[in-house]
Amino acid sequence: MRIINKFSSILLFIILFPLLSCAPKEAIKHQPPTPKIALVLGAGASKGFAHIGVLKVLESNQIPINMIVGTSAGSFVGSLYAYGYNAFQLQKMALSIEKKDLIDLTIPDNGFIKGELLENYINSMIMNIPFEKLKIPFYAVATNIENGKEIIFGSGNVGMAVRASCAVPGIFRPVTISGKTYIDGGVISPVPVSAAKRMGANIVIAVDISGQISNPKPENTIETILNAINIMYAEISEKQIKDADIVIKPKVESISSTDFSKRHEAILEGEKAALEALPKIKALFQSLNINKI
């Protein structure tokens, strides 16, 4: 009798188990991924002063930035902001800096500019700290001239990485780091959206300063090279910014890449473009329930 009862219990379990397994279950709550917001600052030489105007608007509106990724001029501005200078301090620095502080002309030998002054300027302004000690995670994008691959610097000497990222071919001498040679990141990635995503960003605000092509007639070899580079930047940028969540495009096409005299104009254009994009940024953040800092 005991054996029969035990058998009956097992049989009842076998019959009821499929029904029990089909019973409604409490919905599993999937937490959305923690927002990791990247500010991507593009290449463009003197047009890069526009990045400061963008930062002024984002900062004053308390838009959170979890990482900064920069190419060329974007890496220059980005490294200083990541260190801890606020946007208004950067503006003051920008309006006082002179070409002689950054440009060390040399006898043309794979470049007119050595780049040592630029490297030293960055390192001195950030107290020679490495990437790992910056207040905001920062990545500088350069191009490996030997294999044409994008390289993302995120550790070690910041000034050296920025110098490599800014090494416009034909203008700056290539930079050798750990036995490998690097040039301007803009050659392959003028607006490094994909680099930001590779570093873990799931929201990207990209600043494209390539603008529409409106280059003045070049007066010398350097201007000819930079005008050609600008054309390349603009073509590649159009493909890269498609993957960004927000694109800010300052109207700096009338500013020459070598013209330091229009830095204030570039900053103002950065502010205007950022203000125009602000409603979209706020709407995106609201939809994702991202709070301001």
LINGI-V403735 format. One record per backbone hydrogen bond with DSSP energy under -0.5 kcal/mol. NH is the residue of the N-H (numbers start at 1). CO is the residue of the C=O. E is the energy in kcal/mol with one decimal. If there is no record, write none. Layout:
# LINGI-V403735
((NH/CO/E) (NH/CO/E))
This chain:
# LINGI-V403735
((5/1/-2.3) (6/2/-2.1) (7/3/-2.3) (8/4/-2.5) (9/5/-2.0) (10/6/-2.0) (11/7/-2.4) (12/8/-2.4) (13/9/-2.0) (14/10/-2.2) (15/11/-1.8) (16/12/-2.3) (17/13/-2.4) (18/14/-0.6) (20/16/-2.5) (21/17/-2.7) (22/18/-0.8) (23/20/-1.4) (30/28/-0.7) (31/29/-0.7) (38/36/-0.5) (38/203/-3.0) (39/67/-2.5) (40/38/-0.6) (40/205/-2.9) (41/39/-0.6) (41/69/-2.7) (42/40/-0.6) (42/207/-1.9) (43/190/-2.2) (46/257/-2.0) (47/44/-2.2) (48/45/-2.5) (49/46/-1.5) (50/47/-2.1) (51/48/-1.6) (52/49/-1.0) (53/49/-0.9) (54/50/-1.9) (55/51/-2.4) (56/52/-2.1) (57/53/-1.6) (58/54/-2.5) (59/55/-2.8) (60/56/-2.2) (61/57/-1.4) (62/59/-1.6) (63/58/-2.8) (64/62/-0.6) (66/37/-2.3) (67/37/-1.4) (68/137/-2.4) (69/39/-2.3) (70/139/-2.5) (71/41/-2.1) (72/141/-0.6) (74/71/-2.5) (75/72/-0.9) (76/72/-1.7) (77/73/-2.2) (78/74/-2.4) (79/75/-2.2) (80/76/-1.2) (81/77/-2.0) (82/78/-2.6) (83/79/-1.3) (84/80/-1.1) (85/80/-1.7) (90/86/-2.2) (91/87/-2.1) (92/88/-1.9) (93/89/-2.2) (94/90/-2.8) (95/91/-2.2) (96/92/-0.8) (96/93/-0.7) (97/93/-1.7) (101/98/-1.6) (102/99/-1.7) (103/99/-3.4) (104/102/-0.7) (105/103/-0.7) (106/112/-2.8) (109/111/-1.8) (112/171/-1.5) (113/171/-2.6) (114/104/-2.1) (118/102/-0.7) (119/115/-2.1) (120/116/-2.7) (121/117/-2.5) (122/118/-2.2) (123/119/-2.3) (124/120/-2.5) (125/121/-2.3) (126/122/-1.6) (127/124/-1.0) (128/123/-3.3) (129/126/-1.5) (131/156/-1.9) (133/130/-1.7) (134/131/-1.9) (135/82/-1.2) (136/82/-1.6) (137/66/-0.6) (139/68/-2.3) (140/153/-2.1) (141/70/-2.6) (142/151/-2.5) (143/183/-2.6) (144/149/-3.0) (145/143/-0.8) (145/181/-1.8) (146/181/-0.6) (147/144/-0.6) (148/144/-2.5) (151/142/-2.6) (153/140/-3.2) (153/151/-0.6) (158/156/-0.5) (161/157/-1.6) (162/158/-2.6) (163/159/-2.2) (164/160/-2.1) (165/161/-2.5) (166/162/-1.8) (167/164/-1.1) (168/166/-2.4) (170/172/-0.5) (171/168/-2.0) (172/168/-2.6) (173/113/-2.6) (175/182/-2.6) (177/175/-0.6) (177/180/-2.9) (180/177/-1.9) (182/175/-3.1) (183/143/-2.5) (184/167/-2.8) (185/141/-0.6) (185/165/-1.5) (186/165/-0.5) (187/184/-1.4) (188/185/-1.2) (189/185/-3.0) (190/186/-0.6) (193/191/-2.9) (196/192/-1.6) (197/193/-1.9) (198/194/-2.2) (199/195/-1.4) (200/197/-1.5) (201/196/-2.2) (202/36/-1.8) (203/36/-1.6) (205/38/-2.9) (206/204/-0.6) (206/246/-3.1) (207/40/-2.9) (208/206/-0.6) (208/248/-2.5) (209/207/-0.7) (214/212/-0.6) (224/220/-2.1) (225/221/-2.4) (226/222/-2.5) (227/223/-2.5) (228/224/-2.0) (229/225/-2.4) (230/226/-2.5) (231/227/-1.8) (232/228/-1.8) (233/229/-2.9) (234/230/-2.4) (235/231/-1.8) (236/232/-2.4) (237/233/-3.0) (238/234/-1.4) (239/235/-0.6) (239/236/-0.9) (240/236/-1.6) (241/237/-2.6) (243/240/-1.5) (244/241/-1.5) (245/204/-1.5) (246/204/-2.1) (248/206/-3.3) (249/247/-0.5) (250/248/-0.5) (252/250/-1.6) (255/252/-1.7) (256/254/-0.6) (259/256/-1.5) (260/258/-1.0) (262/259/-0.6) (263/260/-1.4) (266/262/-2.3) (267/263/-2.2) (268/264/-2.2) (269/265/-2.2) (270/266/-2.0) (271/267/-2.0) (272/268/-2.5) (273/269/-2.3) (274/270/-2.1) (275/271/-2.5) (276/272/-2.0) (277/273/-1.6) (278/274/-1.2) (279/275/-0.5) (281/277/-2.1) (282/278/-2.8) (283/279/-2.4) (284/280/-2.4) (285/281/-2.6) (286/282/-2.4) (287/283/-2.2) (288/284/-1.5) (289/286/-1.0) (290/285/-3.2) (291/289/-0.6) (293/62/-1.2))
